[in-house]
Amino acid sequence: MRAFRALIRPDGADGRVLDLTVHVSDRDPGTPAGLDEAQRDVAAAVQAELGEPVRTDAWEHARTAWDIASGGRVVVQRLESVVIVLRSQEVADLERGEERLGIDSGRIPGTGREAL
C-alpha cells in the first residue's frame, strides 16, 4: 500500500489555505483501469454526501466537482492516484471563471499547454 499524503497550498501573501489535496487511492498508477474504477468509487461516495456534482470532466485527468455552501469546491480527480481537493472560495471562483470561458482545467501554465 502506498503512503497517503496531503498537500496544503498556502497563499504566499497571508498564509491562508488556498487548497488541500489528499491522495485517497492506493491503486497502482500502472493500471489505468484500476485508477478509473477508484475515481468512480470515490466520486460516488462524495456524491452520496453532497448530491449531484456541478461539473464532470473526462479529459486527461478526469475530475468531478461539487460547489459547497462556503463558496468553496470539493473535487475528486484522477492524477497519478485519486485525490480529493478542497478548494477555498477564492480558488473555486477562479476555477468557475475559467470554466465559463471554456479554459481546459487540465492545462498546466508555463509548460506550453496553456492554449484554450
N, C-alpha and C positions, 0 to 999 in steps of 0.2 A: 504494500500500500504506500502511495506517495504521501509525503507530508503536506498537510493543508497549510496555506499561508494567507495572510490578509495584507493588502496594500492600502495604506492610507495616503491620500494625496492632499496635503495641506495647501492653503492659499499662502503664497510667499509674503503677501502684504500684512496679513493679520493673524495667520496661523489657523483660521477656521478650516474645518474639514470640507473639501470640495466633493470628494467621493471616497468610498470604501469598497474595495474589491476583495471578495472572499472566494477562494477556489474551493468548490464543493464536490468535485469528482475525482475519483482515483483511477479512472479509466486510462488505459494506455493510449497516448497520442498517436501511436502507430496503427490504431484500429479506428478509423473514422466512423464506421457503423456503430461502434460502442459509444463513441462520444456523441453521435447524433441521438442515440437512444437515451443517454444520460441527460442531454439537454432537454429533450422532450419530457422526461420524467420530472426533472427539477421545475420546468416551466409549468407542468400540470399541478405540481404541489403548490407553487406560488399562486397559480390561478384559483385553486380551491380556497385560498385565503383572501385574495384581493379581487377576484372576479375577472371579467373579460379584460384582456390586455388592450392597450391603446395602439399598440404597434407590434407587428411581427415581420421581421425581415429574414429572408432566406439567402442573403448574399454570402460572400466568402466566410464571414464569421456570423452565423445565424444568431439572431437575438430576438427576445420578446420583452416588451416594456410595459410597465404599469405606472400611471401617474398616481401619486398619493396625496392625501389631504394637505400635507405641509407644503405642497408645491414641488416637492422632490420627485424622484423617479426610482423605481426598482427595475433592474434589467437582469435578465438571465441570458448569458451569452456563451457561445461555444468558441473557445480560443484553442490553446494547446491543452486545455482542460475546460470543464464547465465552470463558469464563475457567476456569482451573484454580485451585482454592482449596486450600491446605494448612492444615488446622486443627490447633491444638495439642490435647492431650488435654483440657485444661480446657474449651475451647470446644466440642470434639466431645462431651464429656459433657453440656454444657448442651443442645446440639442433640438428642442422643439422648433426653434427658429430655422435651424439648418434643414430640418425635415420639411418645413413649409417651402423652403427654397429648392428642395429636391437634391440637396447635397448628400452624397453617399456617406452613411455613417461609418463605413469601413475604411474610408480614406485615412491616410497617415500623413499629416502635414510634414513637409520638409523631406519627403522621400521620393518625390516625383509622382506620387499618386494623389495629387490634390485636385485633379480635374473633376468637374461636375459630371 
